[in-house]
Amino acid sequence: MSDDLGAVLKDRKIVLGVTGSVAIFKACELTGRLRRAGADVRVVMTLSATRLALPDLFRSLSGNEVATELFGSSLGSNPHVDLAVWADLIVVAPATANVLGKVAAGIADDLLSTLIMAARSAVVFAPAMNTRMWENPVTRENMRKLRGLGYRFVEGEAGWLACGEEGKGRMAEVSGIVEAIGDALAPEPDLDGLTIMITAGRTEEPIDEVRYLSNRSSGKTGLALAREATRRGASVVYVTGASSVVPPQGVEVVNVGSAEEMKEAVLRELPRVDVLVMAAAVADYRPSEPLRGKIKKSVEPMNLSLVPTDDILALAGERRRDDQVLVGFALETQGEIDAAAAKLRKKNLDLVVVNNPVAPDSGFGKDEVRAAILDADTAGAELRRVAKSDLAKELFDRVVGIRRKRG
Ligand SMILES: Cc1cc2nc3c(=O)[nH]c(=O)nc-3n(C[C@H](O)[C@H](O)[C@H](O)COP(=O)(O)O)c2cc1C
């Protein structure tokens, strides 16, 4: 364990949730490692976990009483709330398919699941299960949902499972779990001092006073970006059009409606930001003459005359300073890499995130997308399925890299 990690864990209050998996033996080592690093560890075991290992084992390893009961607990009458308030972080290792399913479904029927529901701290899951359970679409869906809700995961490589089979589902090594805990407790503040503008959501272009043209963007990518940037210490200016998600805490929200309003907001804020990430789905066309009132219904066919909207990203590319980092998003459904590379050059961008939201399991309203992050060198680039939260992390790693290179 690095000195830095030791410093992060020292005196931190960690609830270790232990569930009924054969990988429970690794939880013993994890308890010892966290305790040795100076963390105060309170173990909460599910009933199934107590069938595989005795609470006394974890009491001895953690140096604290082990909690197993929601009712009649020696911790008091509200052990779930008391532990949730006490904890700086909750880590569930091993996490069974069952506990993931319960949390994803909002079930709180024992101490651990109720405690997780009451938690405001980070929750890290280290799943462990047989490959058949891991590959079950219900488990995949539960993990996708939990990630989208901000729960963290640390996963192991495929390999030999404690049950004797080989495949996916093996719990991460203890060192990986300790690292994930350290990361959740003290993310690297590598965006500290930077002002980052993120555009999110979709624009709405009025047809008349009750109707508009728009698209299917949910705003989830912009949300993931804003969360990640805030977590890493940036001040975020969040310019959002219509969206199906609520802006994250701690950002400066600028609400806009149409592409024209988004253009005005972006160009107004541009001089004061260090980084601009244009993740919003901005309309390319708008009705030429929005009408007053409501267009009356008629049996006659109707033509809507559309005119192109201004290209906000290209305008920002023209006005940018050399010290700013400009990131565009390119939504492409075929020839994605070439189309995005052309956009990067034409619009004077540092990076472009190309994504295909209409591919299966990708995009609109989902927590995952098929995407690639490109700079001028696109050699070997290809789209891959990635959680929007991981895409945000990778993108800001690249932004940090660009700024470091520039000195
Ligand atoms: C010996 C044994 C090992 C098990 N290992 C796992 C496992 O690694 N992962 C898993 O999801 N379930 C495993 N199970 C099944 C769970 O214990 C079962 O789904 C239980 O209801 C989980 O309860 P809990 O999530 O409240 O601990 C195992 C069961 C047995 C009998």
The ligand as an SDF file (V2000), in Angstrom:
LIG
                    3D

 31 33  0  0  0  0  0  0  0  0999 V2000
  -21.3910  -22.1940   -0.3370 C   0  0  0  0  0  0  0  0  0  0  0  0
  -22.1460  -21.0820   -1.0100 C   0  0  0  0  0  0  0  0  0  0  0  0
  -21.4640  -20.1140   -1.6980 C   0  0  0  0  0  0  0  0  0  0  0  0
  -22.1300  -19.0880   -2.3360 C   0  0  0  0  0  0  0  0  0  0  0  0
  -21.4250  -18.1520   -3.0370 N   0  0  0  0  0  0  0  0  0  0  0  0
  -22.0690  -17.1610   -3.6590 C   0  0  0  0  0  0  0  0  0  0  0  0
  -21.3330  -16.1900   -4.3990 C   0  0  0  0  0  0  0  0  0  0  0  0
  -20.1060  -16.2270   -4.5090 O   0  0  0  0  0  0  0  0  0  0  0  0
  -22.0260  -15.1860   -4.9710 N   0  0  0  0  0  0  0  0  0  0  0  0
  -23.3850  -15.0850   -4.9010 C   0  0  0  0  0  0  0  0  0  0  0  0
  -23.9460  -14.1350   -5.4550 O   0  0  0  0  0  0  0  0  0  0  0  0
  -24.1000  -16.0010   -4.2050 N   0  0  0  0  0  0  0  0  0  0  0  0
  -23.4730  -17.0340   -3.5880 C   0  0  0  0  0  0  0  0  0  0  0  0
  -24.1890  -17.9480   -2.8830 N   0  0  0  0  0  0  0  0  0  0  0  0
  -25.6520  -17.7890   -2.7910 C   0  0  0  0  0  0  0  0  0  0  0  0
  -25.9910  -16.7310   -1.7630 C   0  0  0  0  0  0  0  0  0  0  0  0
  -25.4520  -17.0810   -0.4920 O   0  0  0  0  0  0  0  0  0  0  0  0
  -27.5230  -16.5760   -1.6700 C   0  0  0  0  0  0  0  0  0  0  0  0
  -27.9920  -15.9930   -2.8740 O   0  0  0  0  0  0  0  0  0  0  0  0
  -27.9250  -15.7570   -0.4870 C   0  0  0  0  0  0  0  0  0  0  0  0
  -29.3410  -15.5770   -0.5060 O   0  0  0  0  0  0  0  0  0  0  0  0
  -27.2620  -14.3910   -0.4700 C   0  0  0  0  0  0  0  0  0  0  0  0
  -27.6900  -13.6520    0.6340 O   0  0  0  0  0  0  0  0  0  0  0  0
  -27.0380  -12.2660    1.0200 P   0  0  0  0  0  0  0  0  0  0  0  0
  -26.8910  -11.4870   -0.2410 O   0  0  0  0  0  0  0  0  0  0  0  0
  -28.0460  -11.6450    1.9370 O   0  0  0  0  0  0  0  0  0  0  0  0
  -25.7660  -12.5440    1.7040 O   0  0  0  0  0  0  0  0  0  0  0  0
  -23.5400  -19.0200   -2.2520 C   0  0  0  0  0  0  0  0  0  0  0  0
  -24.2230  -19.9700   -1.5320 C   0  0  0  0  0  0  0  0  0  0  0  0
  -23.5520  -21.0080   -0.9460 C   0  0  0  0  0  0  0  0  0  0  0  0
  -24.3230  -22.0740   -0.2190 C   0  0  0  0  0  0  0  0  0  0  0  0
  1  2  1  0
  2  3  1  0
  2 30  2  0
  3  4  2  0
  4  5  1  0
  4 28  1  0
  5  6  2  0
  6  7  1  0
  6 13  1  0
  7  8  2  0
  7  9  1  0
  9 10  1  0
 10 11  2  0
 10 12  1  0
 12 13  2  0
 13 14  1  0
 14 15  1  0
 14 28  1  0
 15 16  1  0
 16 17  1  0
 16 18  1  0
 18 19  1  0
 18 20  1  0
 20 21  1  0
 20 22  1  0
 22 23  1  0
 23 24  1  0
 24 25  2  0
 24 26  1  0
 24 27  1  0
 28 29  2  0
 29 30  1  0
 30 31  1  0
M  END
$$$$
